[in-house]
Amino acid sequence: TQTTLLIAEAQLSLGDWVEAQRAMEDLLADSPQLALEVEYVQLMAAAGDYLRARDEIEQLAKDYGVQPQLIRLHGLINLAAGEIRTAEREFERLLEAGYEIYECFYFLGQIAEFRREYDEAIGYYRRISSGSYFVQAQIAIAQAYIGLDDEEAALNHLSNFAKSHPLHYFETLNALARIYERMGDYGS
């Protein structure tokens, strides 16, 4: 099962969606289960087949019941497809249910940034205090400050974060360099 899944992912990465699709359909015919169905939908989305991926998620919700992982995947696919309002509703639903809270804050922040609602985006990002989105959120705060044309605030925020979280310093270097470049300050 895992081997077939890896082969399908490799085929997709090589641009062979037809073979990846065939491998996943064969796998699902032998062993239908929600986890594999979700993987298949993710492959569809990775191939850019958002419409079909959304249809499949809706069918999975009918077959298995509405589950947070399906709502999450639906939100991510809608976000990738540019269906911002629908994605926002899905992440708000997940947030209300207490599912993957920091991920929800991150993507709601991304949506606010997309709308150029930078203060709102910063508010979402500031709520992320740990986990896999923690550093990304700090960098996103700096980017939102840049959206507000406040490079100094962006630099201060990211510099202070790097000083207070030295283990994450190297993860912030690229973003700090971009801010310095934008400001025309090359550390002279």
N, C-alpha and C positions, 0 to 999 in steps of 0.2 A: 504494500500500500504506500509506504513512505517512498520507496524507490520510484514507483510510478509517478507519484506527485512531484518528486525532484526532476524526473525526466520531462514531465509536462512543463515545469517551470523553465527548465533549460531550453526546451523547444521554443517556448514563447520568447525567451531572451534572445534566441537566434532568429527570431522573426517568423517562426513557423507556427502560426496560430492554429492552422488546420490540424496539424499533427498533435499539438498540445490539447486541443479540443477533443480529438479522437481518443487520446490516452485517458483524459479525465472521464469521458463518457463511458469508456470500457471499464474503468475503475468503479464508477458509480453503478454500473450494471451488475458488477460482481458484489459490491459492498455498499449499498445505499445507506448513508448516515449523514446527519446534519453537518458534522465537522468537515467532511469531504465536500459536501454541497457548498459550504461557505468558501472553501478553498477554490472551488470551481468558479464561483461568482467573482472572487478576487482576481482570478486569472482573466476572466472576461473583462473586468474593469481595467486591468493592466494592459490588455490588448486594445483598450479604447472602445469596447462595445458596451457603453454605458446603458443604453436603452434596454438591451437584452439582460444585462446584469440586474437592473432595477426590476424587470419583469420576473426574473428568477427569484429575487429576494421576496417579492410579493407572493410568489407561489410557495416559497419555503415558509413564510409566515402563515399561510393557509394550512400547509401540511403539518407544521410543527408547533404552530402557535406563535404569537408575537413574542419575541425574546429580545433582551437588550443587545445581544451581539448582532442580531439582524437589523435592529434600529441603527446601531453604530455603523455597520457596513453600508446601510442605505444612506446614512448621512455622509459618509466619506465618498461614496460614489457620486452622490448629488453634488457635493462640493467640487469634486474633480470634473464633473460635467458642466459646472457653471450654474447649477440650479441652487443659487445661494440661499434664497428664502426657504426652500424645502430643507436644505441641509441645516440651516439655523433651527428650524422647528424640531428636527430630529435630535440635535445636540441639546436643545432645551429640554426635551422629553427625558433624555438620558440624565441630565443634570438633576431634574426634579426627582428622578428615581434613585439618584445617588450612585449611578453607574459610571465608572471611569471619570470621576469628577475633574481631575486635572487635565485629562485629555479634552473633555468638554470645554473647560475654560480656555484651553489653548486654541481650539478650533473656533470657538465663538469670538475669541480675540482676532483670529485670522479673518473671520467674516467681517468684523467691525473695521479692521484695517482696509479690507477690500472696498468697503463703503466710504473709506476716508473718515471714519469716526474714530480718530486716533486716541482721544481721551478715554472713550469706552473700551477700546482695545487694551490700553494700558491697565485699566481697571480689571479686566479679565486676567491678563498676564500676571498681575501682582498677586492674584489669589493662589498662584501655583508656588508652593513652598518646598516641594521635594518631588522626587520621582523622575521618570524618564523625560518629562517635558520641562523640567526646572531650568536647565541651562538655555534651552531653546526659547523659553519664555523671557529670560533676561535679555537675550539678543533681540527678541521681538520687541521688547519695551524700547530698546535703543532705536530700533528701526521706526517705531511709532513716533518717538521724539523727532526723528529726522523728518517724518511726514508732517510734523507740526513746525518744521523749519527751526528746530531748536537743537542744533548739533552739539552745543555745549552741554545740554541736559543729557543727550545720548551718551556723550563721552563720559560725563560724570557718573551716570548710572552704571555703565559697563565697567569703568575703572574701579568704582567702589565695590561692585560685585566681585570683580577679579581679586581685589585685595582681601575682601572678607571671605572668599571661598577659593583659596589658593589651589586646591585640587582641580578646580575648573578653569584655571587661568589660561591654559593652552587652548581650551575650547573657545575662548573669547578673542583670541589674537586676531583672527581673520576679520571679525566684525570691528574690532578696535582699529585695525589698519585701514579699513574702508572709511571709518569715521575721520581718522586723521587725514586721509587722502581727500576726502570731501571738504575738509576744513582748510586744505592746503598746508597743513602742518606735518612735516616729515620728521619731526623729532630733532630739529636743528637747534 
